[in-house]
């Protein structure tokens, strides 16, 4: 799993990423955007330790693939961070 930070499109976590360095576009697989996180000061801390409060984070369900532009950082996640990122409940505006 990786954390992908983009210039204009936000912060994502994904299972896999294919980066085109020439264009700055990346194709992310099994990806979700982190709309809000609690308990990590930076994306680097998200990747190394994960969010300390996954229940206070907002991330919609994952999509199979998405292409994003303006990629400025891709950081591999530790096992601890991956476990905490996967513990974030799915955030949705739809009533279940």
C-alpha positions in Angstrom: 0.0 0.0 0.0 1.1 3.6 -0.7 0.1 7.1 0.1 -0.1 9.3 -3.0 -0.1 13.1 -2.5 -1.1 15.2 -5.4 -0.8 19.0 -6.1 -4.5 19.6 -6.7 -6.5 16.4 -6.3 -5.8 15.5 -2.6 -4.3 12.6 -0.8 -5.0 9.0 -1.7 -4.1 5.5 -0.3 -3.9 2.7 -2.8 -2.8 -0.9 -3.1 -0.6 -0.2 -6.2 0.4 2.7 -8.3 1.8 3.1 -11.8 3.4 6.5 -12.3 4.2 8.2 -15.6 7.1 10.5 -14.6 6.9 12.4 -17.9 3.3 13.6 -17.3 3.0 13.4 -13.5 -0.1 11.2 -13.9 -0.5 8.0 -11.9 -2.9 5.1 -12.2 -3.9 4.0 -8.7 -5.4 0.6 -8.0 -7.9 -0.3 -5.2 -7.7 3.4 -4.2 -9.5 5.8 -1.9 -9.2 9.5 -1.3 -8.5 10.6 2.3 -10.9 13.4 2.6 -9.9 14.1 6.2 -7.6 12.4 8.7 -7.0 12.6 12.4 -3.9 11.6 14.4 -1.2 12.1 11.8 0.6 15.4 11.3 1.8 14.7 7.7 1.4 12.3 4.8 4.8 10.9 5.9 3.4 10.0 9.3 0.3 8.6 7.6 2.6 6.2 5.7 4.8 5.2 8.6 2.3 5.1 11.5 -1.2 5.5 10.0 -3.9 7.7 11.5 -4.0 7.4 15.3 -7.8 7.9 15.2 -9.1 5.9 12.2 -12.7 6.3 13.4 -12.4 10.1 13.0 -11.1 10.0 9.5 -13.2 10.3 6.3 -12.5 8.2 3.3 -15.1 6.9 0.8 -15.0 3.3 -0.3 -12.2 2.3 -2.7 -12.6 2.3 -6.4 -10.9 -0.4 -8.6 -8.8 2.2 -10.5 -8.4 6.0 -10.8 -6.0 8.2 -12.7 -4.8 11.3 -10.9 -2.5 14.2 -12.1 0.0 16.4 -10.3 1.6 13.6 -8.3 4.2 15.1 -6.0 4.9 12.2 -3.6 4.4 8.5 -3.4 5.3 7.0 0.0 5.1 3.2 0.8 3.2 2.3 3.9 4.4 0.3 6.8 2.3 -2.7 7.9 1.1 -0.7 10.9 -0.1 2.2 8.7 -1.8 -0.2 6.3 -3.7 -1.8 9.2 -4.9 1.6 10.5 -5.8 2.9 7.1 -7.9 -0.2 6.4 -9.7 0.4 9.7 -11.1 3.7 8.5 -14.9 3.3 8.2 -16.4 3.9 4.7 -17.7 7.5 4.6 -20.7 8.1 2.3 -23.6 10.5 1.9 -25.9 7.7 0.9 -28.2 6.2 3.5 -27.6 2.5 3.9 
